[in-house]
Amino acid sequence: MLSVATKVDNYEIESLLGSGGFGRVWRAKDLTVKGREVAIKELADPTAERLEGFLHEMEILASIRHPGIVTFHHALNSGQ
């Protein structure tokens, strides 16, 4: 489970942006690219069905380029 100030891969969690049935979304800073803020989605229940839906969402985000939509960078397993 993530929390503020947790470091995951090259990111440091700064605040909770929102939560719902699928999980929580956190604001984080990229520790390798100064000034880049990212959103990290944490799955509440990483069952096979939810993971499949999440992977589909990642594919869609990776194909979209728009200033109002976040850019997908990569997936990671926090191990938490």
Order of alpha helices (4+ residues) and beta strands (2+ residues): beta-beta-beta-beta-alpha
